[in-house]
Amino acid sequence: MNIVMVKKILADGSPCKKCGEVLAKMETDDQLKFIDEILIADERDAESAGMQLAKKLGVERAPFFVVTQDDGSQTIYTVYLKFVKEVLNTAISEKEELKELMNNSQDLDFL
């Protein structure tokens, strides 16, 4: 299995806030050791490796993870906790899962 993480640099040159949060969480939880490669999707450079991969895969949000199995099949994860749960086999609290769901859905809002 090969895991690629793509994080984004915004058009103004600042790092993507969500990408930073995910990286910090992965460092805290010692998960970066499972990532084979980190690509940068630089909004200022359409030819950056991360932008090219996002375009090729039709992904419009960052960070995202591309998991390639030994048989060549690929799965794309745009939700960090789903990636952690399904690929890294790490238990996720319901509170964390709901928070991520709310943060990643433009159609949902708090009551």
Buried (B, 14 or more C-beta within 10 A) or exposed (E): EEBBBBBBBBEEEEEBEBBEEBBEBBEEEEBEEBBEEBBBBBBEEEEBBBBBBBEEEEBEEBBBBBBBEEEEEEEBBBBBBBBBBEBBEEEBEEEBBEEBEEEBEEEEEEE
